[in-house]
Amino acid sequence: LGELLAGHAAGESSAPPWPSSVHLALPTRTFRGELRDLLMRAVELGLDPEDLARLGRAHDRPEWVAAAHVLLEYDEVTALSAPGAFDPAWILGAAADHLEADTEALDRWRAGLRLVVVDDAQELTPAALRLLQVVVGGGVELVLLGDPDAATQTFRGADPRLFVTAWPQAP
């Protein structure tokens, strides 16, 4: 991500349409970290670059529109430079997509499981929640262990509310 932004600054590739309010921040490590977090949250939520740009326009967030350009370029560059290298949010989403689309694969997966136990469930992200919701069922039980008051990864997309409220109550 840093190399992409440096390439934009050096004129090696076309820069996204960043709003003037972020121009001074572009070369900083903090900006890269915030941009990385935004892109990971978008991927976790199943947003592609077009979705992120559309949301940016709809909510008057030009930085999201620019970030959508970076997401598209990042996906292209990562696929070319490191085949098989994916970030965790993408992997979780792709696994959920695959299992939802291929019921035979889901049945094979579930056939080998009886119980899924998640420790530190207060650190669940939307992408992890989605995968668990796809896998659990069909005879597979779920146990979540955690403390919603002890979440430490919220800055990376963890949402302790998912641990507490996203599940139907047991009878």
Steps between C-alpha positions, in 0.01 A plus 500: 500500500786733583662422165176577316467836673867579436449412133208742484708775659789439258267505200569133415127430494192716502405615846145459628290816533591570862322800651728790586428446870720186501784609270741580784430165666558287188870426559460415869502160663185592693312565176613165361379327815161671486468423129592136560235476772237657273581258220493199734164605644362539146623152405363349822160646419511355150545834326687511173660820368182601315292457817743708704501777239119496481475528880754782497292695249174425681637617837711789368827330601744576217778323691301175467472557125877547480557198725289293259755581228777382732308182584466413132870568435602312817300194393659506154855552624473243780362239263792555262783537750408235753269234361320331785558792740172618645408694807296330773180695433504392136564136590208487745265660248613272218451193719147608595419578135628160388310304764178692431532441126604135520265311729686174437820659631310633800356155567848342475639762738219451750534120480839529671377732775282465804610800698669833428651678800610862470715641776533877533172537311492868600756541219259382226492707184203517261685267261567242773140523619373438148718191456387360835136560411548310174682205660289457813179307453421164351601330824806718568483668840674824596655610830622857534730594787602854572461820695345790306664742744847369408501563124840625383470470121217747442741726312537211252130441454415278796157576637418353843129558429521215248588264783213617714211572262550323165380156612154365567441421864503136600161355601 
